Amino acid sequence: MTNRTIVLTGASDGIGAAAARQLHAQGHNLVLVGRSPAKTAEVARAIGNAPYHVADFADLAQVRELAATLQARYPRIDVLANNAGGIMGERTLTGDGFEKTFQVNHLAPFLLTTLLLPILTASNAVVIQTASAAAAMYGRFDVDDLQNANDYRPEKAYGNGKLANILFTRELDRRYRDQGISAVAFHPGVVRSSFASDTTHFMRYLYHTPLVKNLFTISADKGADQLVWLATTAPGTDWQRGAYYEKRKPAASSDQARDPALARQLWDHSTALLALSTP
């Protein structure tokens, strides 16, 4: 397969950094996006001084600036891997006025993807969402409460964010498959990384207590396996467009994750919240 230009968010740590190393080793051209300037620069240096950009998804102005920069600098994007995300602690609003979990996990990658649609469609690009089994475990989606104002719990907000990733994938596929987009979502497994380090939620102890994490988590290199596989294989042949994957196999997730009406509602609500106009 020819070398691809791959934009990878959440690239400064965890499966993002691991995927960057593996994809670079295969000869692909990486464009890294991370929140931490120092960590993102270090990953970029380690893979041959790859180009990188810094953006905090809790600030949508930075996401808009990132999209403009990517469009200006890269005439082709073969893969957009929306890998950034995380679980938060107490319910907080960003400077944009959105609940932080919802914004970082869904609104920001939704905004980035939709702003890049002209170059993505022209490139016949693959768009990958790093989702999670948390969508089925914790997600209880109410499209009229996207801001998680009612019954807020960190795991519920995170599960809803990951459910939104799957719904976004399905609706992106429905709207843009005929224009060249190949959309897919996947669960990487429970990966040892800095995930949940910013929260007091119990997931922090799962991911960061040495005995527990060694028993129940996998390495970042193993967690990156599906991202690398999806980014480098043929959509429609090696994997199904619009699907959600676990362990390289299509998976069901929850009933809500397979609801096409809910996927359309989420898209429409998201474009309204962001004041976007998309077909």
Backbone bond lengths (Angstrom), bond angles and torsions (degrees), N, CA, C in turn:
res aa  C-N    CA-C-N  psi(-1)  N-CA   C-N-CA  omega(-1)  CA-C   N-CA-C  phi
1 M - - - 1.465 - - 1.528 109.37 -
2 T 1.330 117.53 138.01 1.454 121.23 -179.21 1.520 110.63 -65.57
3 N 1.327 115.28 155.71 1.456 120.38 179.32 1.527 110.33 -63.35
4 R 1.315 115.04 140.11 1.453 120.68 -177.09 1.532 110.44 -114.20
5 T 1.320 115.84 150.74 1.461 121.28 170.56 1.522 107.29 -91.59
6 I 1.325 115.76 117.77 1.463 122.20 -171.55 1.520 109.66 -121.12
7 V 1.318 116.80 117.29 1.465 122.40 173.40 1.522 107.56 -91.61
8 L 1.322 115.67 121.80 1.458 121.87 -172.93 1.517 109.92 -124.34
9 T 1.337 117.32 113.27 1.460 120.52 176.91 1.534 109.64 -89.81
10 G 1.321 115.05 163.56 1.463 118.91 -175.63 1.517 110.85 62.67
11 A 1.341 116.28 36.49 1.470 121.19 -170.55 1.521 113.45 -90.96
12 S 1.327 118.33 -0.75 1.461 119.15 -173.29 1.522 113.48 -85.81
13 D 1.347 117.52 -7.53 1.461 119.04 -175.14 1.522 108.50 -161.76
14 G 1.333 115.81 171.87 1.451 122.14 170.47 1.511 113.93 57.32
15 I 1.348 115.19 -140.60 1.460 118.73 -175.52 1.528 111.50 -69.75
16 G 1.331 117.47 -23.53 1.455 118.95 176.48 1.518 111.49 -64.09
17 A 1.331 116.58 -48.50 1.464 120.91 178.59 1.522 110.59 -65.66
18 A 1.330 117.15 -40.27 1.467 120.67 179.34 1.524 110.66 -64.37
19 A 1.321 116.81 -43.98 1.468 120.46 178.39 1.517 110.83 -63.17
20 A 1.332 116.87 -39.44 1.467 120.27 178.85 1.530 110.38 -59.44
21 R 1.322 116.76 -44.48 1.467 120.10 179.71 1.530 111.04 -63.49
22 Q 1.334 116.49 -44.48 1.465 119.57 -178.10 1.521 111.87 -67.37
23 L 1.321 117.12 -41.78 1.467 120.48 -179.03 1.528 110.92 -68.59
24 H 1.317 116.61 -37.44 1.464 120.41 176.29 1.523 110.19 -63.47
25 A 1.325 117.10 -41.70 1.465 120.95 179.66 1.526 111.57 -62.00
26 Q 1.338 116.44 -27.47 1.468 120.41 177.55 1.530 112.78 -83.02
27 G 1.325 116.17 -4.46 1.456 119.81 176.17 1.510 115.72 97.63
28 H 1.329 117.67 8.27 1.456 120.09 -178.89 1.532 110.93 -81.80
29 N 1.317 115.78 160.29 1.461 122.06 -178.96 1.521 109.05 -96.12
30 L 1.312 116.55 113.00 1.459 121.59 -175.50 1.520 110.88 -97.05
31 V 1.331 114.84 138.91 1.461 122.83 169.18 1.518 105.30 -122.08
32 L 1.319 116.44 111.88 1.452 121.25 -171.60 1.523 111.41 -95.06
33 V 1.336 115.11 143.27 1.460 121.96 175.15 1.519 107.36 -130.62
34 G 1.336 116.84 128.17 1.456 120.83 178.77 1.513 111.21 -146.87
35 R 1.317 115.30 165.38 1.462 120.28 179.43 1.521 111.81 -84.61
36 S 1.329 116.89 -35.64 1.469 121.99 -177.13 1.524 109.95 -90.21
37 P 1.326 118.69 118.72 1.469 119.86 178.52 1.524 112.56 -59.20
38 A 1.333 117.12 -45.06 1.463 120.24 -175.89 1.523 111.59 -67.77
39 K 1.334 117.08 -46.89 1.466 120.28 -177.17 1.524 111.61 -69.00
40 T 1.325 116.55 -38.59 1.460 119.12 178.99 1.523 110.63 -66.50
41 A 1.327 116.70 -41.08 1.460 120.46 177.99 1.520 110.93 -63.09
42 E 1.325 117.48 -38.40 1.461 121.01 179.84 1.524 111.59 -64.78
43 V 1.336 117.23 -43.78 1.466 120.22 176.97 1.524 109.61 -62.51
44 A 1.331 117.15 -42.08 1.459 120.91 179.90 1.526 111.34 -61.72
45 R 1.333 117.35 -42.42 1.465 120.65 178.84 1.525 111.08 -63.23
46 A 1.333 115.84 -38.40 1.461 120.49 -176.48 1.522 112.81 -68.06
47 I 1.315 118.13 -18.39 1.469 120.52 179.86 1.533 110.38 -116.35
48 G 1.312 114.50 43.90 1.458 119.22 172.45 1.505 115.06 80.67
49 N 1.343 116.31 32.83 1.467 120.87 179.69 1.524 112.19 56.85
50 A 1.320 114.87 49.67 1.460 120.74 177.33 1.527 110.04 -63.48
51 P 1.325 118.22 150.61 1.465 119.65 174.97 1.527 110.64 -64.64
52 Y 1.328 115.32 144.43 1.461 118.59 179.59 1.519 109.71 -145.07
53 H 1.335 114.19 158.58 1.458 121.70 -179.71 1.522 107.84 -138.23
54 V 1.312 115.99 146.00 1.457 121.96 -178.71 1.526 109.10 -108.04
55 A 1.329 115.74 128.68 1.465 120.70 178.16 1.519 109.09 -153.16
56 D 1.305 115.70 133.27 1.460 122.72 175.39 1.523 107.83 -98.24
57 F 1.331 116.63 117.24 1.452 120.08 -176.12 1.528 112.96 -71.66
58 A 1.319 117.79 -6.19 1.462 120.70 172.61 1.527 111.58 -80.31
59 D 1.324 117.27 0.73 1.463 123.47 178.58 1.531 107.57 -131.15
60 L 1.316 116.90 104.59 1.462 120.12 -174.15 1.529 113.06 -69.13
61 A 1.325 117.50 -21.88 1.460 119.03 174.87 1.525 109.87 -63.39
62 Q 1.336 117.19 -36.19 1.460 120.69 177.31 1.527 111.07 -68.79
63 V 1.323 116.89 -33.64 1.464 120.20 177.37 1.528 110.22 -67.99
64 R 1.301 117.02 -42.11 1.471 120.46 177.94 1.539 110.69 -64.03
65 E 1.317 116.23 -41.43 1.465 119.96 177.68 1.529 110.81 -64.56
66 L 1.335 115.96 -40.19 1.460 120.40 177.39 1.524 110.64 -60.16
67 A 1.320 117.61 -46.88 1.461 121.27 -179.71 1.522 111.09 -60.00
68 A 1.327 117.05 -43.24 1.469 120.54 179.49 1.526 110.89 -63.93
69 T 1.328 116.61 -40.24 1.465 120.81 -179.96 1.523 110.94 -66.36
70 L 1.329 117.17 -43.68 1.461 120.55 179.96 1.527 111.02 -62.35
71 Q 1.318 116.12 -42.60 1.471 119.13 -179.89 1.532 111.70 -65.55
72 A 1.338 115.57 -34.56 1.461 119.17 -178.23 1.529 112.26 -75.16
73 R 1.323 117.11 -32.91 1.472 119.83 -170.85 1.518 114.55 -97.69
74 Y 1.329 117.19 -23.76 1.462 118.95 -173.09 1.528 109.29 -122.73
75 P 1.326 117.11 109.52 1.468 119.91 -177.03 1.519 113.27 -69.80
76 R 1.335 116.36 -16.04 1.459 120.44 179.96 1.520 109.53 -142.61
77 I 1.334 117.24 136.24 1.464 122.90 171.93 1.519 106.79 -127.42
78 D 1.320 116.42 111.34 1.457 120.70 -178.31 1.520 112.49 -82.97
79 V 1.327 116.15 -31.55 1.470 121.15 -179.83 1.517 109.35 -139.91
80 L 1.320 116.89 130.54 1.458 122.83 168.08 1.519 106.86 -112.79
81 A 1.322 116.55 112.58 1.461 121.71 179.34 1.516 109.00 -103.82
82 N 1.327 116.04 102.83 1.460 122.34 178.61 1.528 108.35 -82.43
83 N 1.321 115.13 89.24 1.455 121.51 -172.90 1.526 113.13 -106.57
84 A 1.328 118.64 -16.60 1.463 121.17 -177.54 1.528 110.69 -68.96
85 G 1.331 116.13 147.71 1.464 121.50 178.17 1.512 110.36 163.63
86 G 1.324 116.57 -178.22 1.456 119.51 178.45 1.507 112.79 167.88
87 I 1.324 114.31 169.72 1.461 121.71 176.05 1.521 108.81 -99.54
88 M 1.324 116.47 140.74 1.463 121.63 -177.24 1.530 109.42 -107.58
89 G 1.327 115.77 -179.39 1.456 121.24 177.53 1.520 110.90 -97.83
90 E 1.310 116.01 -115.22 1.457 120.07 178.87 1.524 110.23 -65.53
91 R 1.326 115.34 154.55 1.458 119.80 179.97 1.530 109.75 -65.80
92 T 1.318 116.03 123.62 1.460 121.50 177.02 1.518 109.18 -135.61
93 L 1.324 115.54 154.58 1.459 121.69 175.90 1.523 108.88 -102.71
94 T 1.320 116.05 142.55 1.458 120.90 175.62 1.525 109.45 -78.19
95 G 1.313 115.73 174.30 1.457 120.10 175.01 1.514 112.95 -63.55
96 D 1.330 116.15 -18.06 1.468 120.53 176.77 1.522 112.32 -83.14
97 G 1.361 116.48 -8.62 1.458 120.65 178.32 1.510 115.06 91.62
98 F 1.332 117.44 12.27 1.464 121.58 -179.47 1.528 110.45 -110.23
99 E 1.338 115.23 149.49 1.462 119.05 175.18 1.524 108.76 -59.86
100 K 1.324 116.28 133.51 1.469 120.96 -166.78 1.526 113.38 -62.62
101 T 1.320 118.15 -41.42 1.465 120.09 -179.16 1.524 110.47 -61.85
102 F 1.311 116.20 -45.28 1.465 121.81 179.94 1.524 110.54 -62.83
103 Q 1.326 116.80 -42.82 1.461 119.82 -177.68 1.523 111.72 -68.06
104 V 1.326 117.67 -49.33 1.463 120.54 -174.54 1.529 111.39 -67.64
105 N 1.332 116.85 -40.18 1.459 120.14 -175.34 1.525 114.24 -84.85
106 H 1.321 117.54 -29.02 1.469 119.00 -177.29 1.517 114.36 -123.52
107 L 1.331 117.55 -58.50 1.462 119.08 -171.27 1.529 112.36 -59.57
108 A 1.326 117.34 -43.09 1.468 120.16 -177.76 1.528 111.96 -64.77
109 P 1.347 119.60 -50.64 1.471 117.67 176.55 1.530 113.35 -65.76
110 F 1.324 117.16 -32.14 1.468 120.23 174.84 1.524 109.77 -61.40
111 L 1.334 116.23 -45.86 1.467 120.95 179.58 1.529 110.60 -63.24
112 L 1.325 116.91 -47.38 1.457 120.32 -179.10 1.532 110.92 -59.14
113 T 1.314 116.08 -45.72 1.463 120.43 -177.84 1.517 111.45 -64.72
114 T 1.312 117.19 -46.82 1.466 119.56 -177.07 1.529 111.34 -67.18
115 L 1.322 117.72 -35.84 1.462 119.49 177.25 1.528 111.67 -68.00
116 L 1.325 116.64 -27.54 1.462 121.30 -179.95 1.535 113.28 -91.10
117 L 1.331 117.46 1.36 1.460 119.55 -174.79 1.532 114.13 -54.08
118 P 1.328 120.73 -38.88 1.468 118.28 179.50 1.529 112.89 -58.34
119 I 1.320 117.65 -45.63 1.464 119.40 -179.57 1.524 111.34 -76.09
120 L 1.334 117.70 -32.06 1.464 120.64 179.29 1.527 111.11 -67.53
121 T 1.314 117.18 -42.81 1.468 119.36 179.10 1.534 110.50 -68.93
122 A 1.316 116.91 -39.38 1.463 119.94 178.86 1.526 111.52 -64.91
123 S 1.343 116.62 -28.21 1.463 121.56 -178.80 1.520 113.07 -91.73
124 N 1.345 117.67 -1.75 1.472 120.85 -172.47 1.530 110.07 51.09
125 A 1.301 115.12 51.88 1.463 121.59 -168.27 1.526 113.15 -79.69
126 V 1.315 113.89 156.04 1.462 123.46 167.72 1.519 107.64 -93.58
127 V 1.333 117.25 131.61 1.467 122.42 176.30 1.520 107.93 -117.44
128 I 1.334 115.36 117.21 1.463 121.91 -174.61 1.528 109.29 -111.21
129 Q 1.334 115.54 132.81 1.458 121.35 174.56 1.527 108.96 -110.26
130 T 1.328 117.43 125.05 1.459 120.26 170.69 1.519 107.78 -80.21
131 A 1.329 116.40 100.34 1.456 122.34 -179.78 1.531 108.61 -95.41
132 S 1.319 118.36 -147.90 1.459 120.67 -178.13 1.512 109.84 -170.56
133 A 1.330 114.87 152.25 1.461 119.58 171.28 1.521 111.27 -64.82
134 A 1.332 117.05 -14.26 1.464 120.93 175.68 1.521 111.63 -60.25
135 A 1.334 117.22 -22.40 1.469 120.29 176.97 1.515 110.90 -59.02
136 A 1.331 116.47 -40.73 1.463 120.50 179.28 1.527 111.52 -83.87
137 M 1.325 117.53 -34.40 1.463 121.47 -176.01 1.523 112.31 -72.79
138 Y 1.340 116.35 -41.81 1.463 120.23 -171.56 1.527 114.43 -121.72
139 G 1.332 117.80 -17.77 1.448 120.06 -174.79 1.520 112.46 -68.44
140 R 1.313 116.60 127.48 1.468 123.74 173.76 1.518 105.45 -135.68
141 F 1.322 116.12 85.78 1.454 121.84 -162.75 1.514 111.81 -82.93
142 D 1.314 116.43 128.03 1.460 123.55 173.46 1.518 106.63 -126.06
143 V 1.316 117.08 106.64 1.454 120.67 -174.84 1.517 111.46 -64.81
144 D 1.329 117.40 -16.76 1.465 120.98 176.03 1.523 112.54 -89.55
145 D 1.345 116.97 0.48 1.468 121.20 177.16 1.529 109.67 -135.78
146 L 1.313 115.97 51.80 1.454 120.75 -179.30 1.522 112.24 -64.63
147 Q 1.335 116.81 -21.83 1.463 120.78 -179.01 1.537 112.72 -85.91
148 N 1.325 116.25 4.70 1.473 120.93 177.87 1.527 112.45 53.88
149 A 1.344 115.14 42.45 1.470 119.84 179.86 1.517 111.61 -77.15
150 N 1.332 117.74 -27.38 1.461 121.89 -176.85 1.525 110.55 -103.21
151 D 1.305 115.76 132.52 1.466 121.63 175.61 1.524 110.96 53.65
152 Y 1.334 116.34 49.96 1.459 119.31 -178.51 1.519 111.26 -69.69
153 R 1.310 114.98 127.96 1.463 123.74 168.12 1.527 107.21 -139.55
154 P 1.328 117.76 139.94 1.468 119.00 -176.55 1.515 113.34 -54.57
155 E 1.348 117.36 -42.61 1.454 119.00 -177.23 1.533 111.73 -69.79
156 K 1.328 116.60 -34.17 1.469 119.78 177.87 1.532 110.36 -68.32
157 A 1.326 116.77 -43.68 1.460 120.23 178.63 1.526 110.79 -63.07
158 Y 1.323 116.25 -41.05 1.467 119.89 178.33 1.527 110.85 -66.94
159 G 1.318 116.87 -44.25 1.462 120.07 177.67 1.515 111.81 -59.46
160 N 1.326 116.50 -40.19 1.464 119.72 177.24 1.530 111.51 -66.27
161 G 1.344 116.36 -37.16 1.456 119.67 177.33 1.524 111.48 -62.97
162 K 1.328 116.70 -41.53 1.464 120.48 179.34 1.529 111.35 -72.81
163 L 1.320 116.77 -32.64 1.463 120.18 173.13 1.522 110.04 -64.71
164 A 1.323 116.17 -38.65 1.463 120.00 176.63 1.524 111.15 -61.51
165 N 1.342 117.42 -36.27 1.468 120.34 176.79 1.519 111.55 -59.47
166 I 1.327 116.59 -41.87 1.462 120.52 -179.16 1.524 110.67 -70.29
167 L 1.328 116.29 -43.78 1.460 120.18 178.32 1.529 111.18 -62.77
168 F 1.319 116.73 -40.78 1.458 120.91 177.08 1.523 110.86 -61.28
169 T 1.325 116.56 -41.91 1.463 120.74 177.92 1.522 110.86 -59.20
170 R 1.329 116.77 -46.38 1.463 120.40 -177.58 1.531 111.17 -65.01
171 E 1.317 116.99 -40.60 1.462 119.49 -178.31 1.530 111.49 -75.71
172 L 1.319 117.20 -35.17 1.462 120.40 174.65 1.526 109.93 -60.76
173 D 1.317 115.82 -41.37 1.462 120.68 177.16 1.533 110.44 -62.68
174 R 1.330 117.10 -45.59 1.468 120.04 -177.57 1.530 111.32 -62.86
175 R 1.326 115.98 -40.97 1.461 119.29 -174.48 1.533 113.48 -81.63
176 Y 1.328 117.35 -31.73 1.463 119.45 -167.37 1.519 115.23 -125.31
177 R 1.311 118.60 4.95 1.468 118.60 177.07 1.530 110.77 -58.71
178 D 1.326 116.65 -44.46 1.464 120.30 -177.69 1.530 112.50 -68.63
179 Q 1.344 116.26 -13.42 1.474 120.23 177.56 1.525 111.82 -100.11
180 G 1.338 116.99 7.95 1.452 119.86 172.64 1.506 116.89 108.97
181 I 1.335 117.76 -7.27 1.469 120.42 -179.19 1.530 110.10 -79.74
182 S 1.322 115.99 137.46 1.468 122.25 171.90 1.522 107.50 -119.15
183 A 1.330 116.43 106.76 1.465 121.91 -174.37 1.520 110.54 -104.32
184 V 1.335 115.94 144.11 1.457 121.36 -179.68 1.523 108.90 -157.54
185 A 1.341 116.39 150.79 1.465 122.36 176.94 1.523 108.87 -127.78
186 F 1.338 116.08 157.03 1.460 118.28 -179.64 1.529 110.71 -153.11
187 H 1.332 114.56 156.89 1.462 123.11 172.26 1.526 108.10 -102.97
188 P 1.344 118.34 120.93 1.467 119.80 -175.04 1.516 114.82 -80.59
189 G 1.338 117.69 -10.71 1.455 120.93 -170.79 1.525 109.38 99.86
190 V 1.312 116.88 177.39 1.461 122.14 178.77 1.525 106.80 -89.14
191 V 1.328 115.54 104.52 1.455 121.99 -166.36 1.529 111.15 -105.16
192 R 1.337 116.36 137.39 1.461 121.35 174.01 1.522 108.82 -72.15
193 S 1.331 115.82 115.85 1.460 120.73 -179.21 1.527 107.46 -164.48
194 S 1.337 116.13 -168.49 1.465 120.05 176.44 1.519 111.78 -82.80
195 F 1.346 117.55 5.41 1.462 121.34 178.51 1.520 110.16 -53.50
196 A 1.337 116.91 138.61 1.467 125.41 177.86 1.517 113.36 70.73
197 S 1.332 118.52 9.47 1.462 119.75 -179.41 1.523 112.27 -72.37
198 D 1.340 116.95 -18.24 1.465 120.71 -178.47 1.521 113.33 -94.95
199 T 1.331 117.55 9.32 1.450 120.36 -177.37 1.525 110.97 -123.62
200 T 1.326 115.93 158.17 1.468 121.03 172.67 1.519 110.58 -96.57
201 H 1.328 116.86 4.88 1.450 121.84 -178.94 1.521 110.69 -64.58
202 F 1.355 116.53 159.72 1.459 119.97 -177.12 1.521 112.74 -59.94
203 M 1.358 117.66 -23.44 1.454 119.34 178.47 1.526 111.82 -61.34
204 R 1.328 116.50 -26.54 1.470 119.18 176.82 1.526 110.26 -58.95
205 Y 1.336 116.09 -39.28 1.468 119.66 -177.08 1.527 110.83 -75.40
206 L 1.329 116.39 -32.17 1.461 119.41 175.88 1.518 110.61 -63.75
207 Y 1.332 116.11 -42.57 1.451 119.86 -173.93 1.528 113.50 -85.89
208 H 1.343 117.96 -20.09 1.461 118.83 -169.65 1.527 115.41 -127.05
209 T 1.325 119.55 -1.46 1.454 120.79 170.77 1.527 107.45 -84.71
210 P 1.340 118.94 120.11 1.469 120.75 -169.73 1.523 114.78 -51.01
211 L 1.328 118.82 -49.91 1.456 120.24 -176.80 1.521 110.75 -64.77
212 V 1.333 116.26 -45.56 1.464 120.55 -177.16 1.521 110.95 -65.12
213 K 1.334 117.14 -46.10 1.465 118.85 -176.27 1.522 111.54 -67.56
214 N 1.323 117.54 -32.02 1.461 119.23 178.85 1.520 111.87 -70.72
215 L 1.321 116.66 -27.37 1.463 120.68 -179.96 1.522 112.34 -83.48
216 F 1.325 117.42 -34.12 1.457 120.13 -167.47 1.528 115.14 -117.11
217 T 1.312 117.82 -1.60 1.456 118.67 -178.49 1.525 110.83 -119.14
218 I 1.330 114.90 163.23 1.454 121.35 178.25 1.522 108.66 -114.19
219 S 1.313 116.54 166.28 1.455 120.86 -179.15 1.525 110.56 -70.43
220 A 1.336 115.04 157.86 1.465 119.40 177.04 1.520 110.90 -62.86
221 D 1.332 117.65 -35.45 1.461 119.96 178.77 1.525 111.20 -62.31
222 K 1.328 116.55 -41.23 1.464 119.38 178.49 1.533 110.19 -70.93
223 G 1.321 116.73 -38.39 1.461 119.83 178.66 1.513 113.03 -64.02
224 A 1.341 116.56 -28.14 1.459 120.88 -179.20 1.522 112.49 -78.30
225 D 1.322 117.14 -9.16 1.461 121.03 -172.28 1.522 112.64 -53.47
226 Q 1.327 118.23 -49.79 1.458 119.85 -175.88 1.520 112.36 -69.75
227 L 1.339 116.69 -35.67 1.462 119.06 177.83 1.527 109.62 -60.89
228 V 1.332 116.25 -46.39 1.460 120.90 179.54 1.526 110.51 -63.60
229 W 1.314 116.60 -43.12 1.466 121.49 179.50 1.525 111.36 -61.05
230 L 1.329 116.97 -47.54 1.461 120.49 -178.93 1.530 111.64 -66.45
231 A 1.341 116.34 -33.92 1.466 120.43 -177.43 1.518 112.86 -74.76
232 T 1.336 117.84 -18.84 1.465 120.09 -170.68 1.522 114.04 -120.61
233 T 1.327 117.47 2.97 1.465 120.27 -179.79 1.531 109.89 -114.66
234 A 1.305 116.07 179.57 1.469 120.88 -169.90 1.522 111.99 -94.81
235 P 1.333 117.98 116.79 1.462 120.41 175.09 1.519 110.82 -64.01
236 G 1.327 115.65 142.11 1.452 120.11 -178.84 1.512 113.23 85.41
237 T 1.337 116.18 -16.06 1.458 121.52 177.45 1.522 110.72 -116.37
238 D 1.329 115.90 -56.13 1.470 120.67 -179.57 1.526 112.32 -87.52
239 W 1.313 117.40 -24.87 1.462 121.42 177.07 1.523 109.95 -151.32
240 Q 1.342 114.95 159.97 1.453 121.58 -174.75 1.521 110.93 -87.99
241 R 1.313 116.32 132.52 1.461 120.47 174.98 1.530 110.36 -66.82
242 G 1.339 114.98 142.51 1.456 120.96 176.59 1.512 114.38 77.85
243 A 1.334 118.03 5.82 1.465 121.71 -174.10 1.528 111.40 -98.18
244 Y 1.316 113.96 169.74 1.467 123.33 175.92 1.524 107.46 -117.32
245 Y 1.346 116.63 132.45 1.454 121.44 -172.75 1.530 112.41 -119.73
246 E 1.318 114.43 145.34 1.458 123.18 167.23 1.526 107.23 -135.03
247 K 1.315 117.57 130.68 1.471 123.09 179.40 1.527 111.35 53.61
248 R 1.315 115.03 42.75 1.473 123.21 177.92 1.522 113.51 63.49
249 K 1.314 117.23 20.25 1.463 120.76 177.99 1.530 109.55 -129.86
250 P 1.332 117.51 145.56 1.464 118.83 175.89 1.518 110.47 -58.90
251 A 1.321 115.99 137.80 1.460 121.66 -178.64 1.526 109.20 -128.25
252 A 1.323 116.09 161.06 1.462 120.67 -172.55 1.519 113.33 -86.30
253 S 1.329 118.60 -33.68 1.456 123.14 -168.19 1.532 108.64 55.94
254 S 1.352 118.82 -137.22 1.465 121.34 -176.41 1.518 111.02 -103.34
255 D 1.350 115.56 170.10 1.462 119.78 175.83 1.525 110.55 -59.43
256 Q 1.341 117.11 -40.34 1.456 120.05 -179.44 1.530 111.63 -63.27
257 A 1.318 117.03 -33.32 1.462 120.73 -178.96 1.529 111.98 -66.06
258 R 1.323 116.17 -17.25 1.472 120.53 -179.15 1.526 111.70 -107.76
259 D 1.319 117.56 16.19 1.460 122.17 -176.67 1.533 109.60 -94.32
260 P 1.329 119.00 104.69 1.468 120.25 -176.62 1.527 113.00 -65.09
261 A 1.326 117.19 -32.39 1.460 119.24 178.97 1.527 110.27 -66.76
262 L 1.330 117.17 -40.13 1.457 121.23 178.40 1.527 110.63 -65.56
263 A 1.333 117.26 -38.48 1.466 120.80 177.54 1.525 110.99 -61.85
264 R 1.328 116.57 -41.38 1.472 120.08 178.43 1.520 111.03 -66.97
265 Q 1.331 116.45 -40.82 1.465 120.08 178.07 1.526 111.61 -62.16
266 L 1.313 116.51 -43.29 1.462 119.89 179.38 1.518 110.35 -61.70
267 W 1.317 117.21 -43.98 1.461 120.60 178.64 1.527 110.49 -59.27
268 D 1.322 116.69 -48.10 1.465 120.42 -177.72 1.531 111.42 -64.44
269 H 1.331 116.95 -41.71 1.457 119.97 177.69 1.524 111.09 -64.69
270 S 1.318 116.63 -39.61 1.461 120.37 -178.24 1.520 111.21 -66.15
271 T 1.323 116.99 -43.75 1.461 119.43 179.42 1.532 110.21 -65.16
272 A 1.321 117.19 -35.76 1.472 119.98 178.45 1.528 110.34 -67.29
273 L 1.322 117.83 -43.83 1.460 121.16 179.88 1.520 111.99 -61.95
274 L 1.323 116.08 -35.02 1.466 121.24 -177.01 1.517 112.92 -95.22
275 A 1.345 116.30 0.05 1.463 121.69 -179.06 1.519 111.26 56.66
276 L 1.337 115.45 44.21 1.458 122.08 178.74 1.519 109.64 -100.75
277 S 1.300 115.19 162.02 1.460 121.48 173.70 1.508 107.95 -127.85
278 T 1.342 116.35 106.57 1.462 120.18 178.68 1.523 108.64 -129.47
279 P 1.342 117.92 145.54 1.457 120.24 179.98 1.525 111.18 -70.46
